Amino acid sequence: MQEENWDCVFFHDMNLLPEDDRNIYTCDIFPAHVSVAINKFNYKLPYQGYLGGIFALRPIHYLRINGFSNVYWNWDDEDNIATRVKLSGMLLSRPHLLFGRYHMLEEGQDHSQKQSVWRLGLRAWIHQRWRHDGINSLGYRLLAKERHPLYTNLTVDINFQNPEAPVPNRGIWRLKESF
């Protein structure tokens, strides 16, 4: 986002295929949850506040929520983003259920149990950490940058802390992924 003048960024699960072309990929004045009706969930939201699948943010929204958390790996980051949007005071827009329909390709492994365990531990302290855990605390080093006609490939070395270590200055322990 630093080198280009992006006005809209989509975060899109690669296993979701749109079923209706009336769901326009544009940004509004609010963050948008685009995939509101997925076949896996019988074409309805699985729970109130769900923001999984596909969502869109303007760069100003991304900065306002302090980006993504740096402690989520693999699954369940959408709950964190949904909470960040809510805590930042922004509203969330959604298309009509008839337009926001998607078919989910099978993933091969069900991570719903893993998501539940992560949700319990990490949600407990998001209210205290969201302003300090995100884009403003991201540590990385750019190793390579390859420009291609349709994309730019960035290879980075991230500053990842031991997940068993206490969160700095908080005394809260991160969950160990050992199940």
N, C-alpha and C positions, 0 to 999 in steps of 0.2 A: 504494500500500500504506500510505502514511502516513495517509490520511484515512478509510480503511475498515478494518475488522477482518478482513482476508482470512486464511483459514487454509490456502489452497491456490491456487497460481497455475499455469496451464497455458500452455506455449509451444507453439503449434500451427501447423504449416505450413498455409497456407490451401488448398493443393491436395491434401490428404489427406482422403478420405472413409472413415468406418468401415464395415466389412463385417459386424461382429458386435456386437450390442448388449449382450453380456455383459462387454465391456471397460468397466468402471465408471470414470468420471472422478472419482476421489477421490485424496487424498494419504494416504500411509502414513507410517510413521516414517522412511523412507528416501526420497531422491529416486527418481522413477520414470521409466523409459523406457517409453512407452505403445505406440508404433507399432513393434512388433518384427517384424512380418511384412507387408511392402509388396510389392504385385504387381511393381513395377519390379525388385525384387531377388529375384524368384522366391519370395517369402514366407519369406525367411530374412534374418538379419543380413548385410549386405555385408562386414563385417569385425569382428573382435573389438574391443570397446570402442565400437562405433557408438552414437551417441545422437541421431541425426537424426530429423526428422519431428515427433514430439510427445513432450514430457517435462513432468513436473510437479515442482514444488518447493514446500515450505512456505516462508514468509518467512524463517524461521530458517536453512533450508538456503541460501537465496539470499544471505543475509548472510555465512554461513560460507564460501561459495566466492568472496565478494567480487563477486557479480553477474557481469555480462558484461564481457569485455575492451572497452576503448575503441578498439582498433585494428582490429577486424574490421568490414568493410563488405561487404555483399552475401552472401557464402557462407562456409561452413566454420566458423562459430562453434560448431557442435555438438561438434567435436573439442576446442575450447578448453574448453567447459563440461564435457565428459566428463573431461578431464584435471584440471580444477579439483575436480570431485567426488572423483576418486581421490586427489589430493594432500591434500585436506582430511580424508581418512580415513573418508569416508562410504561405505556400501555403496549399490548401485543395485538397485532392484527392477524386475522385468519381469513382465508377465502371460504366461500360457500362449500359445504360438504360434497356437493355434486362436482365441483371444479377441482378441489384439492385431493383427488383420488389417485392412489398409487398402488402398484403391485410390488410386493417385496419378494425378491428372489431368495431362495432358501440359503441360509448362512452355513448350515452344516452342524453348528453347535449352538445349543441354547444357553445364553448367558444370563437368563432372568434371575437365577439364584445368586449369581455373582453380583448382579446389579443391586439386588436387595441388601446384601451384606455391605457393599460399598455405600449405598444410600444411607444406611443407618449411621455409620461412623462419620462420614464426611459431611453430611447435611447438618449434623449437630453443631458444627462450628463455622459454617459458611457466613453467618451473620456477623461474626467478629473478624473474619479474615478477608472478605471479598475485596475490600479496598487496598489490601496489602499483598494479596496473592493473585497475581495476574500479569498483565503486560508490563506493569511497572516494576516487577521483581523477576522478570524472565532473564536468565543467564544463558548465553549461547556464544559460540564462535563460528563465524562463517568459514567453511573449509573450501567450498567450491561453488561456482555460479555458472550454469550453462544455459545460455539463451537458445530457445528453439522457436520455430514459427508460431506455435500455439500455446506454449507454456515456457516458464523458466524453472529449471530444476535447481534447487538450493540444497546443498549438503552442509549440515550444521552439526556441531558438537554441542550438545546441551549440557548445562550444569545441573545434573540430576542428583538430588540428595538421596541418601539411603532411606527407603520407605519405613524402616523400623526406627529411625532416629526421631527424637521429639521435634515438633515444629518449633522453630526458633522463637524465643520470647513468649511462648504461649503455654508451654507445659502440657500440650495436647499431643497424644500419640497418634500417628497415622496407622491405618490398618495394614497388616501384612497380608499379601495375597498368597495364602498357603492352603486354600481349600480346593 
